[in-house]
Amino acid sequence: MDNRTQRGRDPTKSGDSATNGYPPRAALADAWDEHSRYIGFAAGLFAVGIVIGIALMVAGYNLLEIIQEVIGEPLFPDISDRSRLELAQFLLVNNSRAFLLSILGVLTLGFLTAWSMLFNGIIVGNVGAFIASSVGIGYILVGLLPHGIFELPALFIAAGVGFRLLYRVGQRLRGTREAIVTKRYLYRTGLLVLAGWLLLVVAAVVEAFVTPALLEALFADRLEAMGASP
């Protein structure tokens, strides 16, 4: 995959336009082929984090409480007073920052990207285990899956782009690649990044508008009980 000519085209040919004879669909498919193993690696780190997070909760460690005690404020801000549109905007901005940082983690030799995937998995696993023990696994599935099926692949794509870019840097340093980036690489990878970010847009809308409606429709009694609890 690393030295493969993209679908019969020479992506490093001198003077070749980035888009000339390179349809977006083909470019996006090539980008996926190039980045898929790195995206899978990011997903694997996240999955390991989930397991660690659940294990910590089983052992009696509520990370939200621990983090709040350490930094003196909640890890997640109170968003209960925001309108649905404001919530969608907040989520998109927040997730876009994480998306960008996962790509720029290449500047830290990938450590920031790897830690981001692992840490987010730990938090999701820990918080999920805590809520599931209180209100049931069904509540967690409805609360996470509708937007998670868009948000998580988007973040994995961003991390995969960062990991792949780091690998290309390594190839250049070893002398097995002529250039770290080419016009066609930037073109096809840019399309993949755009596709990932659009998934974040969908995720923010779903999380702000669809997820609350589903929770209210399916778990109204539990929400009332949670709101009444001290």
C-alpha positions, 0 to 999 in steps of 0.5 A: 500500500505504501509504494502503490501507484494510486489506481494506475496513476502516478501521483508524483509525476512532475507537472501533473495537476492535482485534479486533472483526470482524477475524479473526486470519487476515485481520489477519495477511494484512493485516500481510503485505501491509503489511510484505512490501516491507520484509521483502524489503528486509531479505532483500536486505540479507542477500543483499548481505552474503552476496556481500560475505562470500564475496568477502572469503573469496575475497580471503583474509580469514577474518573469524572469525579477524580478529574473534577477533584484534581482540576477543580471543575467538571470535565464537561461544561453544563450545557443544559441551558443551551438551545438545540441550535446552540448545542449543535454549534457548541458540539461542532466547534468542540469536536472540530478542535479534537478533529484538528488536534488529531491531525496535528498530533503528527507534530508530536510524533503521533503521541498527542494523537495516540493519547487523544484516542486512548484517553477519549476511549477511557472516558467513554468506557468509564462514564458509560459503565457508570451510567449503565450501572445507574440507568441501564445499558439501553440508555447508553446505547440510545444516548451514544449510538445515533451520533456516535456512528458519525462522530467516532469514524470522523475522529478516527479518520482525523487520527488516521490522517495524522498517523499516515502523515507521520509514516510518510515523514518516516519514509522520507527520512529513510530515503524510501519516499521522494517527497513527504507530500505531493499535490495529489496526496494533498488533494485526495487526503483533503477530500478524506478530511472534508468527508470526516469533518462533514460526518462531525457536522451530521453528528453534532446535529444528531446529538443536539436534535435527535438524541435528546428526542429519543431519550425523552421518548424512550426513557422519560421516566428515568430522566425524571428520576435523574432530574429529581435526584439530589 
